[in-house]
C-alpha cells in the first residue's frame, strides 16, 4: 500500500492548528499551532510555512491539504466573510494556497470540516442523516443528508446561527434581532451569567472571577454547573431552552437521526447535554408521531475541525483510509 501524507488546518480567530496524517499507517505524526495572523496574506504565509515544517516531519511533500475556516465559504474555496477574522473579505484562500503550494487544496467552512471529522470514528460514524451544531462565540452548523455532506447551491448551507428565534431579541452583528446565536451561543451564556452576577444573583460566579464580572464567560457557568452550583445549573437550564428551540427547527427541516453538539460548550458533556435533551423533549413538535432524534456530544472535541480538514484533503485523493495523531505534540 502506498503511504501518502496529508495535512488538515483549522483556521480560527485566535489560532491556526495543523495536524499531519498519513494513509495506510498508524505512525505518530506532528501537531502544530500558531497564532492566527491579522491579515489574509499573513494567513496564507502561515499555512505555507506550517506546510513546509510538516513536510519535514513527513519526510517528503504532502499529497494534499485541507483547510476549515470560520465564515461563509463558497464552493470555490473563497471565504467571503468571517465573524472572527475582520481582515477576511472575499478571501480566495483555496486559489492562493493552490498557487503557493502547487498541490491539491480543499477549503471548507469550519463546521463542515468538523462534521467530516465526526464521520470518521466520531459521533456520526455509520450515520446517514445528521446535523452538527457547533456552539462557540457564535453558532455554526453542518448537514449530513442521505450519507453525504450537503453544502447548498453556493456552499453556504448550515448558517443556522442566524435563524431568527426571537424577533424582539438581542441585536445581532448581522443587523437583525433575535438570531439564534445571540441567545444560544457560548457568548450568549456568558452574557446571561454576567447579567445575573451584576444583579447580585450569582455570587459563586462573581467569586470565580475575583469580582471582575466583565470577565465571566460561558465556560465559567459550565465549570460551576459541573460542581453542582444551583445558580449555574439554573442558568444552563434557561440557556438550554434556547438551544433546544433552534435544534427543533433544524429537526423539522432536515429530519436527522442524530444531532451532534460540538464546539467549546460540548466539552461539558452530560452537564450540557441533559438540560438540552430535557428542553428538546418539551418543544419537539409532533414527537408522538415522529421517530426520536438522538442528541450526542461531538467525540473529537476541539480536534474535529482539523481531523475533518485532513479528511477533506484525503477526499481529493480518492482514498478513504487515514490515520491521524496518536497523541504526540511538537
Secondary structure, DSSP 8 states (H G I E B T S, - for coil): ----EEEEEEE-SSEEEEEEEESS------EEEEE--SSHHHHHHHHHHHHHHHHHHHTS--SEEEEEESSEE-TTS-EEE-TT-TT-EEE-HHHHHHHHH-SEEEEEEHHHHHHHHHTTTSTTTT-SSEEEEEESSSEEEEEEETTEEE-TTTS-TT-GGG-BS-TTS-B-TTS-B-BTHHHHSHHHHHHHHHHHHHTTS-HHHHHHTTT-GGG--HHHHHHHHHTT-HHHHHHHHHHHHHHHHHHHHHHHHH--SEEEEESGGGGGTHHHHHHHHHHHHHH-TTTTTS---EEEE-SSGGGHHHHHHHHHHHHHHT----B---S---
